[in-house]
């Protein structure tokens, strides 16, 4: 038998709510199937299956909040016989009822004056029905749904935009604050930065996309991912976990992608095995991950597995970003917005597309010497995109 437990997504998560049961007890399940979803501070987390079998039974009712590690379901392997449960014994026959005395007939009563019943009123309810989008927005902004009264359907339009301006921290912000406070308190950060020439990388993307439809084109960000992943695979001091006073490097690079949510907040789910496959396949996986995250859907491993994180500002027009390490990881790479800058090439000043790249790393595991080599490896990868 196999247990499915409430997943732990970091030290800042203490509990979750089972909000969906997608498979009924007794149904077959296969590796990769999603059987449930739990609501956490970071969104809806999907629970997936890692081996074929049958879902034996649910242990937690829908809507129940339980601590991390609590078993929520049981499954059995395909070759495990289904042992029938013994039938309940038949209930004992009830004793015969004793004869009841017969009351004498009541004396005749005077006829009553007929009364007209009052008109029926519509049923009253104190239940407030709230759409999922409205409930999520209210939780994120701290808006009190009780202010809207009962007996109505609350939609997203009923949540005022001004709520976020004066609201207390949402669950998402509290989770981010807890993780980042722990990071700055426990991790001795050091920082390195440099400038990377992206002209060749952008030319490579332009040539690759020339004859492709929009939905099949590569984005510059996919080169960032592969460049960081290959460098992390070589310099293992930046790819792994520091826990219980010791560092454990990871054999695979599960690159955490910092993704900004439209409703507010930030998450960094893992793009698993970021060194594997060609760039087109990596782009497909990246688009799938971003789409699900923007819908508030994650898989448990995507939030618990990242071995190093990449944050990129894209086209937001900011020169650089210095990240905060997400524990138990030991490094985060930041890339600013590319811009056209004068650069000396072969003794001549030329306009080149450049960006600032930064590394924040854990001094308990590495130092500036190795950090500089790691950063230079990322830059070299980006300047030779044909090798990615």
C-alpha positions in Angstrom: 0.0 0.0 0.0 1.1 3.6 -0.7 0.2 6.7 1.2 -0.4 10.1 -0.4 0.3 12.8 2.1 -0.2 16.6 2.4 2.9 17.8 0.6 5.5 20.1 2.2 6.5 22.9 -0.1 9.1 24.5 2.2 9.5 25.5 5.8 6.9 28.3 5.4 4.1 25.8 4.7 2.4 24.2 7.7 -0.9 22.9 6.3 -3.2 22.7 3.3 -6.9 22.1 2.4 -8.0 19.2 0.2 -10.2 20.9 -2.4 -10.5 18.3 -5.2 -10.7 14.5 -5.4 -10.2 13.7 -9.1 -10.3 9.9 -8.8 -12.9 7.7 -7.0 -11.9 4.9 -4.6 -11.3 1.7 -6.5 -10.4 3.4 -9.8 -7.2 2.6 -11.6 -4.4 5.2 -11.6 -1.2 5.4 -13.7 2.1 7.1 -13.2 1.8 10.9 -13.8 -2.0 11.0 -13.2 -3.3 13.8 -11.1 -5.6 12.5 -8.3 -6.2 15.5 -6.1 -5.6 19.2 -5.5 -4.8 20.9 -2.3 -5.1 24.7 -1.6 -2.1 26.3 0.0 -0.7 29.8 0.5 1.0 29.5 -2.9 -2.1 28.3 -4.9 -3.7 25.0 -5.8 -1.1 22.1 -5.7 -1.8 19.0 -7.8 -1.0 15.6 -6.3 0.4 13.2 -8.8 0.9 9.4 -8.9 4.3 7.8 -9.3 3.4 4.2 -9.9 0.5 2.3 -11.6 -2.2 0.8 -9.3 -5.6 1.5 -7.8 -6.8 4.2 -5.5 -7.8 2.3 -2.4 -9.5 4.9 -0.3 -9.6 8.6 0.6 -8.6 9.3 4.2 -9.5 13.1 4.3 -12.9 14.6 3.3 -13.1 17.5 0.9 -12.6 20.9 2.4 -10.6 19.6 5.4 -7.4 21.5 6.5 -4.7 19.1 7.6 -1.0 19.6 8.6 1.8 18.8 6.3 2.6 15.1 6.2 -0.9 14.0 7.0 -2.0 11.0 4.9 -4.9 12.0 2.6 -5.3 8.8 0.4 -4.1 5.2 0.1 -3.3 3.3 -3.1 -2.3 -0.3 -3.9 -0.2 -1.7 -6.6 -1.8 -3.3 -9.7 -0.7 -6.8 -8.6 -2.1 -6.4 -5.0 -5.3 -8.4 -4.6 -8.3 -6.5 -3.6 -9.3 -8.1 -0.3 -13.1 -8.0 0.1 -14.3 -6.7 3.4 -16.5 -8.9 5.5 -20.2 -8.1 5.2 -21.9 -6.6 8.3 -23.9 -9.2 10.2 -27.6 -9.2 9.7 -29.4 -7.2 12.4 -31.3 -9.2 15.0 -35.1 -9.2 14.5 -36.9 -6.6 16.6 -39.1 -7.9 19.4 -42.9 -7.9 18.7 -44.6 -4.7 19.8 -46.9 -4.9 22.7 -50.6 -4.1 21.9 -51.5 -0.5 22.6 -54.7 0.5 24.5 -57.4 2.0 22.4 -58.4 5.5 23.4 -62.1 6.2 23.6 -63.5 8.5 20.9 -63.2 12.2 21.5 -66.4 14.2 22.0 -67.5 16.2 19.0 -66.0 19.7 18.7 -67.6 22.9 17.5 -66.5 23.7 13.9 -63.6 26.2 13.7 -63.7 29.4 11.7 -61.5 28.8 8.6 -58.4 31.0 8.4 -56.6 32.2 5.3 -52.9 31.2 5.3 -50.4 34.0 4.9 -48.7 34.4 1.5 -45.6 32.4 1.0 -42.3 34.3 1.3 -39.2 33.4 -0.6 -36.9 31.2 1.4 -34.3 33.2 3.4 -30.7 32.1 3.4 -27.6 33.3 5.3 -25.3 31.5 2.9 -23.0 33.7 0.9 -22.0 32.1 -2.5 -18.6 33.3 -3.7 -17.0 32.5 -7.1 -13.5 30.9 -6.9 -11.9 33.9 -8.6 -13.5 36.3 -6.1 -12.6 34.2 -3.1 -9.0 34.0 -4.3 -8.8 37.8 -4.9 -10.3 38.5 -1.5 -7.8 36.2 0.2 -4.9 37.9 -1.7 -6.0 41.4 -0.9 -7.3 40.8 2.6 -10.8 42.0 1.6 -13.5 41.0 4.1 -16.3 39.2 2.2 -18.6 39.7 5.1 -18.9 43.4 4.1 -20.9 42.3 1.0 -23.7 40.6 3.0 -25.4 37.2 2.7 -27.8 35.7 0.2 -26.0 36.9 -3.0 -23.5 35.5 -5.4 -20.2 37.4 -5.1 -18.2 37.7 -8.3 -14.7 39.1 -9.0 -16.3 42.5 -9.9 -17.6 42.8 -6.4 -14.1 42.9 -4.9 -13.0 46.6 -5.0 -9.6 47.4 -6.6 -8.8 49.6 -3.7 -8.8 46.7 -1.3 -5.2 45.9 -2.0 -4.0 49.4 -1.1 -5.0 49.1 2.6 -5.3 45.4 3.2 -3.1 43.4 5.5 -0.6 40.9 4.0 -2.2 38.1 1.9 -1.4 34.5 2.5 0.9 34.6 -0.5 2.8 37.7 0.8 3.1 36.1 4.3 4.6 33.0 2.7 7.1 35.0 0.7 8.0 37.1 3.7 8.5 34.0 5.9 10.8 32.4 3.3 12.8 35.5 2.6 13.2 36.4 6.2 14.5 33.0 6.9 16.9 33.3 4.0 18.4 36.6 5.0 18.7 35.4 8.6 20.3 32.0 8.0 22.2 32.3 4.7 25.4 34.3 4.5 24.9 35.7 1.0 27.6 37.0 -1.3 27.0 38.7 -4.6 28.8 38.9 -8.0 27.7 40.7 -11.2 28.8 41.2 -14.7 27.6 42.3 -18.1 26.7 39.7 -20.8 26.7 40.5 -24.5 23.4 39.0 -25.9 23.8 40.2 -29.5 24.8 36.7 -30.8 22.0 35.1 -28.7 19.3 37.4 -30.1 20.6 36.8 -33.7 20.4 33.1 -33.1 16.8 33.4 -31.8 15.8 35.6 -34.8 17.3 33.1 -37.3 15.7 30.1 -35.6 12.3 31.7 -35.6 12.4 33.1 -39.1 10.2 30.4 -40.7 8.2 29.3 -37.7 4.6 30.2 -36.7 4.3 32.3 -33.5 3.3 29.4 -31.3 6.5 27.4 -32.2 9.1 30.2 -31.8 11.8 30.3 -29.1 12.0 33.1 -26.6 15.3 34.5 -25.4 14.5 33.2 -21.9 14.9 29.6 -23.0 18.5 30.3 -23.7 18.9 31.8 -20.2 17.5 28.5 -18.8 19.8 26.2 -20.7 22.9 28.4 -20.1 22.3 28.4 -16.4 21.4 24.7 -16.2 24.6 23.6 -18.1 26.8 25.8 -15.9 25.1 24.5 -12.8 25.7 20.9 -14.0 29.4 21.7 -14.2 29.8 23.8 -11.1 27.9 21.6 -8.6 28.5 23.9 -5.6 25.6 26.0 -6.8 23.1 23.3 -7.5 21.6 21.4 -4.5 20.4 21.8 -0.9 21.9 23.0 2.4 20.1 21.2 5.2 21.0 20.1 8.7 24.4 21.8 8.5 25.5 20.0 5.3 25.3 20.6 1.5 24.0 17.9 -0.8 24.6 18.5 -4.5 21.9 17.4 -6.9 22.6 15.0 -9.8 20.0 16.8 -11.9 19.3 20.5 -12.5 15.7 21.3 -11.6 15.7 25.0 -12.4 13.3 27.1 -10.4 11.7 29.7 -12.6 10.6 32.9 -10.9 7.1 33.7 -12.3 5.1 36.8 -11.4 1.4 36.1 -10.8 -1.1 38.5 -12.4 -3.1 38.5 -9.1 0.1 39.4 -7.1 2.9 37.5 -5.6 5.7 35.4 -7.0 6.4 31.6 -7.2 9.4 29.7 -8.5 8.4 26.2 -9.6 10.9 23.8 -11.0 11.5 23.1 -14.7 12.7 19.6 -14.2 15.8 18.3 -15.9 16.6 21.6 -17.6 19.7 20.2 -19.3 17.7 17.5 -21.2 16.1 17.7 -24.6 16.5 20.3 -27.4 15.6 23.9 -27.1 12.2 23.5 -28.8 11.2 20.8 -26.3 12.4 22.9 -23.4 10.4 25.9 -24.8 7.2 23.7 -24.9 7.7 22.6 -21.3 8.4 26.2 -20.2 5.1 27.4 -21.8 3.2 24.6 -20.2 4.6 25.5 -16.8 4.0 29.2 -17.1 0.4 28.7 -18.3 -0.5 26.4 -15.4 1.2 28.7 -12.8 -0.8 31.7 -14.2 -3.9 29.6 -13.7 -2.9 29.0 -10.1 -2.2 25.3 -10.7 1.0 23.6 -9.6 2.3 20.1 -9.0 3.7 19.3 -5.6 7.2 18.4 -7.0 7.4 21.6 -9.0 7.5 23.7 -5.8 9.6 21.3 -3.6 12.3 20.2 -6.2 14.1 23.4 -7.4 17.9 23.0 -7.0 18.7 26.6 -8.2 16.6 29.5 -9.2 16.7 31.9 -12.2 14.9 35.2 -12.1 14.7 37.4 -15.3 13.1 40.8 -15.7 12.4 40.3 -19.3 11.2 43.5 -21.0 10.4 45.4 -17.8 13.1 48.0 -18.4 15.2 47.5 -15.2 18.9 47.2 -15.6 19.5 44.5 -13.0 18.2 42.4 -10.1 19.9 40.9 -7.1 18.0 37.9 -5.8 17.5 36.4 -2.4 18.3 32.7 -2.1 15.3 30.5 -1.5 16.2 27.9 1.2 17.3 25.2 1.1 18.8 26.2 -2.2 22.2 27.8 -2.3 22.2 30.1 -5.3 20.0 32.3 -7.5 20.9 33.9 -10.8 19.3 37.2 -12.0 19.3 38.7 -15.5 18.2 42.2 -16.2 16.4 43.7 -19.2 18.6 43.7 -22.4 19.3 47.1 -23.8 21.4 48.6 -26.6 24.7 49.8 -25.2 28.0 51.0 -26.7 30.6 48.2 -26.4 34.2 48.1 -27.6 34.7 45.2 -29.9 38.1 44.6 -31.6 39.1 48.2 -30.8 35.9 49.7 -32.2 32.8 51.0 -30.4 29.7 49.2 -31.6 26.1 49.1 -30.5 25.5 45.8 -28.8 22.6 44.2 -26.9 23.7 43.6 -23.3 22.2 42.8 -20.0 23.4 42.7 -16.4 23.7 39.2 -14.8 24.1 38.7 -11.1 24.7 35.7 -8.8 23.7 35.5 -5.1 25.3 32.5 -3.5 25.6 30.8 -0.1 29.1 31.4 1.5 28.7 28.2 3.6 29.0 26.2 0.3 31.1 28.3 -2.1 33.2 31.5 -2.3 33.7 34.3 -4.8 36.4 32.4 -6.7 34.1 29.6 -7.8 31.2 32.0 -8.0 33.1 34.0 -10.6 33.9 30.8 -12.7 30.2 29.8 -12.5 29.1 33.2 -13.6 31.6 33.3 -16.5 30.4 29.8 -17.6 26.8 31.1 -17.9 28.0 34.1 -19.9 30.1 31.9 -22.2 27.1 29.7 -22.8 25.0 32.6 -23.8 27.6 33.9 -26.2 27.7 30.5 -28.0 24.0 29.7 -28.3 24.6 27.1 -31.0 26.1 24.9 -28.2 22.9 25.0 -26.1 
